[in-house]
C-alpha cells in the first residue's frame, strides 16, 4: 500500500542529502561572523546557528529520531541541549577543546550509526552519549558569542536551546509517523540512520580538509 510513497520518500531523502553535501557545512554564523550586540541579534543568532550549521542540524535530527526508539527517549535530545549550554560556558571561560569541530562531525556519524543499528544501546547510555556530544556542539556554538555583552549572550543561549528542542521534537514526531505508517517498528528509521552516517562521514572529511 505504501510502496509508492516509500519510493518517493527515498528519492526525497537522496535529494536532500545531495543538497546538504553540496552546501557549505561550515556556514555557522548568522551575522557574518560579527558578535551580536543586543537581545534581538543574540536571539536570532542563537536560532540560526543550529540550523545553518548543517552538522549541528543533522545531529539534532538524529537525536530526535533516536528518541523514537526508546520509551522516554526525548531525554536524549534534552541531555544534549543541556550539555550544549555547558559546552558554550566552557568556551566562554577560555578553555581550549582541541579538534572540537571534528568531534562535532564525528558525533553526527556516531549517532547515525546508532540509529542504523538493529538494536541500539539502552536509554541511559544514549543519554550519556548525547550529553558528551552536547559539550562539543556547545563549545562550537560558543565561538559565535565570545566577547558579547551579557544580554545578547543570554538571548543567544535561549535561542539555540529553543530551536534545538523544537527540531528534536519535530524529528521525533515525524519519526513516530513514519513508524506508524510503514511497519509499526522503529526499524523503519534505520534508513534515516544510514543517511545521517553518510552526512557525518562527509562532514568529517571536510574537517580534515581532504
Residue, then its C-alpha position, 0 to 999 in steps of 0.5 A: x500500500x505504501x510502496x509508492x510513497x516509500x519510493x518517493x520518500x527515498x528519492x526525497x531523502x537522496x535529494x536532500x542529502x545531495x543538497x546538504x553535501x553540496x552546501x557549505x557545512x561550515x556556514x555557522x554564523x548568522x551575522x557574518x561572523x560579527x558578535x551580536x550586540x543586543x537581545x534581538x541579534x543574540x536571539x536570532x543568532x542563537x536560532x540560526x546557528x543550529x540550523x545553518x550549521x548543517x552538522x549541528x542540524x543533522x545531529x539534532x535530527x538524529x537525536x530526535x529520531x533516536x528518541x523514537x526508539x526508546x520509551x522516554x527517549x526525548x531525554x536524549x535530545x534534552x541531555x544534549x541541549x543541556x550539555x550544549x549550554x555547558x559546552x558554550x560556558x566552557x568556551x566562554x571561560x577560555x578553555x581550549x577543546x582541541x579538534x572540537x569541530x571534528x568531534x562535532x562531525x564525528x558525533x553526527x556519524x556516531x549517532x547515525x550509526x546508532x540509529x542504523x543499528x538493529x538494536x541500539x544501546x539502552x536509554x541511559x547510555x544514549x543519554x550519556x552519549x548525547x550529553x558528551x556530544x552536547x559539550x562539543x556542539x556547545x563549545x562550537x556554538x560558543x565561538x559565535x558569542x565570545x566577547x558579547x555583552x551579557x544580554x545578547x549572550x543570554x538571548x543567544x543561549x535561549x535561542x539555540x536551546x529553543x530551536x534545538x528542542x523544537x527540531x528534536x521534537x519535530x524529528x521525533x514526531x515525524x519519526x513516530x509517523x513514519x513508524x506508524x505508517x510503514x511497519x509499526x517498528x522503529x526499524x523503519x528509521x534505520x534508513x534515516x540512520x544510514x543517511x545521517x552516517x553518510x552526512x557525518x562521514x562527509x562532514x568529517x572529511x571536510x574537517x580534515x580538509x581532504 
